[in-house]
Amino acid sequence: MKFRKLAIILVVFALFLTLSCVNVFAADVKLTFASVSVPGDAHTEAMKVFKDEVERLSAGKITVDNYIAGVLYTQEAGQAACREGTLDMNYFSGSWLAEFVPYLSMLGAVYTFSGYDNMTKVMNGEIGQKIFEEVAQKTGLRPLAAFYLGTRELNLVEKVGPVRTPEDMKGVKLRTPASPTWIALGKALGSNPTPMSFGEVYMGLKTGAIEGQDNPLPTDKNAKFYEVTKYIVLTDHVVDSVWPTINEKKWQSLRILINY
């Protein structure tokens, strides 16, 4: 059900982009969409829906090249590339963009949202639209919607043992993305935050460079983190969203072409 809602949002975006575009676009347009998400994740599958619908509705005048699993950019490099315009689209979130819009850090704080319904009502409603507009103005990146990434749980190696309180996390090397908001979250969980790119997490857990990570359960499964960890602690500490985001100049160029 969640994937169907996600796919519908992308189709609506595709319709907006391609309304009458067969008669409008004098030259072909290519969009490059990159992500570190792994095969099987809902937002990875949504990229396929986006590509298929945009190309179908534009009669091939707009094409989309998808790159997943970090083959084109790391999470950190992808943000810079999208801001610079060398990459058209990527997935971001409030925690990644709080460096530029500080109040977004609250969206990655523990227990900000009570569940999926609360998150999507806020982020895909009037409040979310105001946030996305401010992000576009301040960063050059325009979020298009908030997808449900999942609810984050702690995932730990055998060495750590069972964790029942924040005190049990003391000294645990918990992988976090390399952004101040994520590092603050790791500290709030009682751990020793250890910044690491997503593509390095599996080997980090296997070699002991890190002793835990937090992600929604589907990501744990699809990235096969269960092969190198022992425990899942059902903390439900973040109801997480991920935002399909386009370079603002690219977005405005498409609007100009469609309205030409």
Sequence and secondary structure as in RCSB ss.txt:
>XXXX:A:sequence
MKFRKLAIILVVFALFLTLSCVNVFAADVKLTFASVSVPGDAHTEAMKVFKDEVERLSAGKITVDNYIAGVLYTQ
EAGQAACREGTLDMNYFSGSWLAEFVPYLSMLGAVYTFSGYDNMTKVMNGEIGQKIFEEVAQKTGLRPLAAFYLG
TRELNLVEKVGPVRTPEDMKGVKLRTPASPTWIALGKALGSNPTPMSFGEVYMGLKTGAIEGQDNPLPTDKNAKF
YEVTKYIVLTDHVVDSVWPTINEKKWQSLRILINY
>XXXX:A:secstr
 HHHHHHHHHHHHHHHHHTTGGGT SS EEEEEE    TT HHHHHHHHHHHHHHHHTTTSEEEEEE TTSS  H
HHHHHHHHHTSS EEEE HHHHTTTSGGGGGGGSTTSSSSHHHHHHHHTSHHHHHHHHHHHHHHSEEE   EEEE
EEEEEE GGG    SGGGGTT EEEE SSHHHHHHHHHTTSEEEE  GGGHHHHHHHTS SEEEEEHHHHHHTTG
GGS  EEEEEEEEEEEEEEEEEHHHHHHHHHHHH 
